[in-house]
């Protein structure tokens, strides 16, 4: 039976990060510390009212609730978003700018559906982590022995 995937639109951060596939969110959801993996936990940017953990310190609009998503800004994509987007494209197989453009052109619900398909684990149907490609539900053994928790195997 397939694991229930995320349909929580609150897990999509203003910057376009899908927090439901973030290592910190998945670590919390699957309580990996209790299972011997030392990872930080997070409930997601919006649920914690962090706006965007990576960008909010540099953006008055995010800090002051001026936009719901970065694509609403007249400076989209700003230099800060472009920098984090380049890093996430290079290391984590996701693009915040592409995510935000998809949400703007389609809908948040369509984005969540697309993400659930993109990150679905072929073994158990859970969600893969964008930071390392591991399913925290059925791949715990790989996670427990991994030296670099935040890199994909083919990048080591």
C-alpha positions in Angstrom: 0.0 0.0 0.0 1.3 3.5 -0.9 2.3 5.9 1.8 0.1 9.0 2.0 2.0 11.7 0.2 2.0 15.4 1.0 -1.0 17.4 -0.1 -0.3 20.2 2.3 0.1 23.4 0.3 1.4 25.0 3.5 4.6 23.0 2.9 5.5 25.0 -0.2 7.7 27.9 0.9 7.5 31.4 -0.6 10.9 30.8 -2.4 9.5 27.7 -4.2 11.0 25.1 -1.9 8.8 22.0 -1.4 9.4 21.5 2.3 7.7 18.1 2.1 10.9 16.7 0.4 13.4 18.6 2.5 15.7 16.5 4.6 14.9 18.4 7.8 11.1 18.0 7.3 11.4 14.3 6.4 13.8 13.7 9.4 11.1 15.2 11.7 8.3 13.3 10.0 10.1 10.0 10.3 11.7 10.8 13.7 15.1 9.6 12.4 17.0 10.8 15.5 15.2 8.1 17.5 16.5 5.6 14.9 20.1 6.7 15.2 20.5 9.4 12.5 21.6 12.8 13.7 19.8 15.3 11.6 18.1 18.6 12.3 14.3 18.7 12.4 11.9 21.3 10.8 8.2 21.6 10.4 8.5 23.6 7.2 9.0 27.3 6.6 5.3 28.4 6.5 4.2 26.4 9.5 7.0 27.9 11.5 6.3 31.4 10.0 9.8 31.6 8.7 8.7 32.9 5.3 11.7 31.4 3.6 14.6 30.2 5.8 17.1 31.0 3.0 15.9 34.3 1.8 13.9 36.1 4.5 16.8 37.9 6.1 17.5 39.6 2.8 14.0 40.4 1.7 11.7 43.0 3.3 8.7 41.8 1.3 9.0 38.3 2.8 9.8 39.6 6.3 6.7 41.8 6.3 4.3 39.4 4.6 4.3 41.6 1.4 4.1 38.6 -0.9 2.9 35.0 -0.6 5.4 33.7 -3.2 8.5 35.3 -4.6 7.0 35.3 -8.2 4.7 38.1 -7.0 7.6 40.5 -6.6 8.5 42.9 -9.4 12.2 41.8 -9.0 11.4 38.1 -9.6 13.8 36.4 -9.8 16.1 38.5 -7.6 19.8 37.9 -7.2 19.4 36.1 -3.8 16.8 33.7 -5.3 19.0 33.1 -8.4 22.0 32.2 -6.1 20.0 29.6 -4.1 18.3 28.3 -7.2 21.7 27.7 -8.8 22.9 25.7 -5.8 19.7 23.7 -5.6 19.9 22.9 -9.3 23.5 21.8 -9.0 23.3 19.7 -5.9 19.6 18.9 -5.2 17.9 18.4 -8.6 15.3 21.1 -8.1 14.8 24.7 -9.2 13.0 27.2 -7.1 12.6 29.5 -10.0 11.1 26.7 -12.2 8.9 25.7 -9.3 7.6 29.2 -8.8 7.0 29.7 -12.5 5.0 26.4 -12.6 2.9 27.5 -9.6 2.2 30.9 -11.2 1.3 29.4 -14.6 -0.7 26.4 -13.2 -1.7 26.3 -9.5 -0.3 25.4 -6.1 -2.4 22.2 -6.2 -1.0 21.2 -9.6 2.5 21.8 -8.3 2.0 19.6 -5.2 0.6 16.9 -7.5 3.6 17.2 -9.8 6.1 17.1 -6.9 4.5 14.0 -5.4 5.0 12.2 -8.8 8.5 13.6 -9.2 9.7 12.6 -5.7 7.8 9.3 -5.3 9.8 6.4 -4.0 9.6 3.5 -6.4 10.0 1.0 -3.6 7.4 2.0 -1.0 5.6 5.0 -2.6 6.8 7.5 0.0 8.7 10.7 -0.8 12.3 10.9 -1.6 14.4 13.6 -0.1 15.6 16.3 -2.5 18.9 16.7 -0.6 20.1 13.1 -1.0 17.6 11.0 -3.0 16.8 8.7 0.0 13.4 7.7 1.1 13.3 8.2 4.9 10.6 5.6 5.1 12.2 2.5 3.5 15.8 3.7 3.0 16.7 4.3 6.7 19.6 1.8 6.5 21.2 3.9 3.7 20.6 7.0 5.7 22.2 5.5 8.8 25.4 4.6 6.9 25.7 7.6 4.7 28.8 9.8 5.3 27.5 12.9 3.6 23.8 13.2 4.5 23.2 16.1 2.2 24.5 14.8 -1.1 23.3 12.4 -3.7 25.3 9.2 -4.1 26.3 10.0 -7.7 27.8 13.3 -6.5 30.3 11.9 -3.9 
